[in-house]
Amino acid sequence: MPPLQRPESGTSVRLPPRDALLGADADVLVVGGGPAGLGAALGAARAGADVILAERYGFLGGTATAALVMPLMSFHNEARRVRAIDPTGSVRLLPSDHGPGEPVIAGVLQLFLDALYRAGGAIAPSQATGYTVPFDPERFKLVALELLDGAGVRFLFHALASGIVGDETPEGVVFETKSGPVVIRARTIVDCTGDGDVAAAAGARFEVGREQDGLVQPMTLMFRLVDFDREQFSAYVDAHPDQWHGVLGLEELIREAEEAGELDLPRDDLLFFATPHEREVSVNSTRVSHVLGTDVWDLTRAESISRRQLRQIVDFLRKRVPGFAEAYAAQSGTIIGVRETRRIVGEYRLTAKDVLTCGPFEDAIARGSYPIDIHDPQGKDTIIRRLPAGGAYDIPLRCLLPDGVDRLLVAGRCISGSHEAHSSYRVTPIAMATGHAAGVCAAIAARTGQPPRAVDHRAVQLELIRQGANLRYHTAQEAVTLLTTARIVGDRAARSRERTAA
Ligand SMILES: Cc1cc2nc3c(=O)[nH]c(=O)nc-3n(C[C@H](O)[C@H](O)[C@H](O)COP(=O)(O)OP(=O)(O)OC[C@H]3O[C@@H](n4cnc5c(N)ncnc54)[C@H](O)[C@@H]3O)c2cc1C
């Protein structure tokens, strides 16, 4: 059964005009229930807004749960480097090359993780986990739901955003549902769809892929492999230390399988991670290039290719790799994992230089410390560029403000930045942090009746700090001082402008 091919004719069919049911009004509408959407909904609700979150699936978590992308990558700076690969970490199946450091993100992420730890759904980051957070995706979904409930966020599932209402500026979003089209109106909208679907529908400009050819990072169908025997695998690694490097390897066995015609993979090694469950690994080893996550024909093809790769990988592990003889794929992603699609052009575009030089920004609303991490859009390699030891970079509020579109913010992996910078800020913890900031800014905009771009970034910073976010200003007192000083400076500047005008 072949995937349906992209039609060559490009013939379009006119649709009849239609009405939609007005579902609800809110201060803030968050579209997308992934890490950024959770951050935005909780941030806005904790800032006092009446919030609705709408999501296309029947559960929360986005790529973390729908595509089974785990663990959460590190949000700690590396104050001290460790050896490139720590051999004693090789069978932990978690990164063993991350030095000790401090968290650079807190706020809603910390709130969420604390609840997840309490529910027994994750392992807290430490040197032993390579500062990643292994988690259980089913617990993730539940905890997210409970936190939204607790914060009074109303939510609508099975609702795919397909357009906007409003002439000049978006006043609401149209959702395709089993009950027909539904419109939700809001004073401020936060696009957390990962793909920037709402911003694109509102006419925001966007970029796709790398500068030279527009190619994006490949897609990966993740899966959970259970009934894995860690002791047997460890014994193999102890006997062949050159064949496993923290979370990836098996090059020799792969070559043998390739020569036997059993494996044909677009990568030279296999990558998998431990989870909170002893007899389970999370496999991140399928790869489909030259496909775009906003193109239905590409998505269809990618799902079909990656599922065949999954079968090959499972067969290979069971047949050739000690510890996997009894293992089986218990669950694969509901969707293939999409790393990169639209990057909405905002008032500022974050660059690789900003990331790698830990650029400070006056309007910083989130921080990141994860390296630039690009899975080659057309080859087998992965490029990693780390930040300086102990470093973290700022993400300015302007990256969340689509250029020329009012009433709308973007958060998560679709914010404004280059292909290279995106490869760092796309990870789950940073997506949740930009979501948190977008939610806070949206709540302030809704309350004050201003467009988000008119909201003073210092008010956003102050509320984020009040909610426990970890910006460069560490205490609420420091922030209050900052805000007061800023007001005085602002008033002086205004008086001086008035004198000049006079
Ligand atoms: C293969 C792969 C491996 C990765 N590995 C890691 C890793 O190990 N650790 C890590 O920290 N990060 C990793 N990442 C990155 C990270 O998972 C994502 O970039 C991150 O989840 C982005 O968060 P987001 O909220 O912006 O978007 P998403 O997680 O994509 O969430 C978007 C949400 O919006 C919903 N949505 C989309 N469109 C619509 C619409 N039109 N209407 C309504 N709802 C909509 C989606 O269903 C989803 O729930 C990986 C990503 C991939 C693809």
The ligand as an SDF file (V2000), in Angstrom:
LIG
                    3D

 53 58  0  0  0  0  0  0  0  0999 V2000
   13.2430   13.0200   17.3550 C   0  0  0  0  0  0  0  0  0  0  0  0
   13.3920   14.1050   18.3580 C   0  0  0  0  0  0  0  0  0  0  0  0
   14.2440   13.9150   19.4270 C   0  0  0  0  0  0  0  0  0  0  0  0
   14.3580   14.9030   20.3860 C   0  0  0  0  0  0  0  0  0  0  0  0
   15.1080   14.6590   21.4820 N   0  0  0  0  0  0  0  0  0  0  0  0
   15.0010   15.4610   22.5450 C   0  0  0  0  0  0  0  0  0  0  0  0
   15.5190   15.0730   23.7860 C   0  0  0  0  0  0  0  0  0  0  0  0
   16.0900   13.9850   23.9170 O   0  0  0  0  0  0  0  0  0  0  0  0
   15.3600   15.9110   24.8350 N   0  0  0  0  0  0  0  0  0  0  0  0
   14.7470   17.1260   24.7180 C   0  0  0  0  0  0  0  0  0  0  0  0
   14.6760   17.8520   25.7100 O   0  0  0  0  0  0  0  0  0  0  0  0
   14.2430   17.5330   23.5300 N   0  0  0  0  0  0  0  0  0  0  0  0
   14.3270   16.7130   22.4630 C   0  0  0  0  0  0  0  0  0  0  0  0
   13.7340   17.0600   21.2740 N   0  0  0  0  0  0  0  0  0  0  0  0
   13.1410   18.4030   21.1060 C   0  0  0  0  0  0  0  0  0  0  0  0
   11.7960   18.5840   21.7830 C   0  0  0  0  0  0  0  0  0  0  0  0
   11.1330   17.3620   21.9710 O   0  0  0  0  0  0  0  0  0  0  0  0
   10.8490   19.5030   21.0010 C   0  0  0  0  0  0  0  0  0  0  0  0
   11.5180   20.4460   20.2460 O   0  0  0  0  0  0  0  0  0  0  0  0
    9.9180   20.1940   21.9830 C   0  0  0  0  0  0  0  0  0  0  0  0
    8.9510   19.2550   22.4160 O   0  0  0  0  0  0  0  0  0  0  0  0
    9.2350   21.3930   21.3790 C   0  0  0  0  0  0  0  0  0  0  0  0
    8.1870   21.8020   22.2280 O   0  0  0  0  0  0  0  0  0  0  0  0
    6.9630   22.6500   21.6540 P   0  0  0  0  0  0  0  0  0  0  0  0
    6.0040   22.7630   22.7640 O   0  0  0  0  0  0  0  0  0  0  0  0
    7.4930   23.8510   20.9920 O   0  0  0  0  0  0  0  0  0  0  0  0
    6.3560   21.7610   20.4780 O   0  0  0  0  0  0  0  0  0  0  0  0
    5.7110   20.3130   20.5060 P   0  0  0  0  0  0  0  0  0  0  0  0
    6.3140   19.4640   21.5510 O   0  0  0  0  0  0  0  0  0  0  0  0
    5.7760   19.8450   19.0940 O   0  0  0  0  0  0  0  0  0  0  0  0
    4.2020   20.5890   20.9260 O   0  0  0  0  0  0  0  0  0  0  0  0
    3.2970   21.1740   20.0350 C   0  0  0  0  0  0  0  0  0  0  0  0
    1.8890   20.7990   20.4660 C   0  0  0  0  0  0  0  0  0  0  0  0
    0.9520   21.4720   19.6540 O   0  0  0  0  0  0  0  0  0  0  0  0
    0.0110   20.5520   19.1070 C   0  0  0  0  0  0  0  0  0  0  0  0
   -0.3570   21.0830   17.8000 N   0  0  0  0  0  0  0  0  0  0  0  0
    0.4140   21.1840   16.7050 C   0  0  0  0  0  0  0  0  0  0  0  0
   -0.2490   21.7770   15.7100 N   0  0  0  0  0  0  0  0  0  0  0  0
   -1.4850   22.0440   16.1860 C   0  0  0  0  0  0  0  0  0  0  0  0
   -2.6280   22.6580   15.6270 C   0  0  0  0  0  0  0  0  0  0  0  0
   -2.6300   23.1380   14.3840 N   0  0  0  0  0  0  0  0  0  0  0  0
   -3.7360   22.7590   16.3910 N   0  0  0  0  0  0  0  0  0  0  0  0
   -3.7560   22.2940   17.6700 C   0  0  0  0  0  0  0  0  0  0  0  0
   -2.6830   21.7040   18.2570 N   0  0  0  0  0  0  0  0  0  0  0  0
   -1.5600   21.5970   17.5190 C   0  0  0  0  0  0  0  0  0  0  0  0
    0.7550   19.2450   19.0350 C   0  0  0  0  0  0  0  0  0  0  0  0
   -0.1240   18.1370   19.0120 O   0  0  0  0  0  0  0  0  0  0  0  0
    1.6090   19.3160   20.3000 C   0  0  0  0  0  0  0  0  0  0  0  0
    0.9120   18.8390   21.4220 O   0  0  0  0  0  0  0  0  0  0  0  0
   13.6280   16.1160   20.2550 C   0  0  0  0  0  0  0  0  0  0  0  0
   12.7810   16.2950   19.1690 C   0  0  0  0  0  0  0  0  0  0  0  0
   12.6440   15.2960   18.2380 C   0  0  0  0  0  0  0  0  0  0  0  0
   11.6860   15.4760   17.1260 C   0  0  0  0  0  0  0  0  0  0  0  0
  1  2  1  0
  2  3  1  0
  2 52  2  0
  3  4  2  0
  4  5  1  0
  4 50  1  0
  5  6  2  0
  6  7  1  0
  6 13  1  0
  7  8  2  0
  7  9  1  0
  9 10  1  0
 10 11  2  0
 10 12  1  0
 12 13  2  0
 13 14  1  0
 14 15  1  0
 14 50  1  0
 15 16  1  0
 16 17  1  0
 16 18  1  0
 18 19  1  0
 18 20  1  0
 20 21  1  0
 20 22  1  0
 22 23  1  0
 23 24  1  0
 24 25  2  0
 24 26  1  0
 24 27  1  0
 27 28  1  0
 28 29  2  0
 28 30  1  0
 28 31  1  0
 31 32  1  0
 32 33  1  0
 33 34  1  0
 33 48  1  0
 34 35  1  0
 35 36  1  0
 35 46  1  0
 36 37  1  0
 36 45  1  0
 37 38  2  0
 38 39  1  0
 39 40  1  0
 39 45  2  0
 40 41  1  0
 40 42  2  0
 42 43  1  0
 43 44  2  0
 44 45  1  0
 46 47  1  0
 46 48  1  0
 48 49  1  0
 50 51  2  0
 51 52  1  0
 52 53  1  0
M  END
$$$$
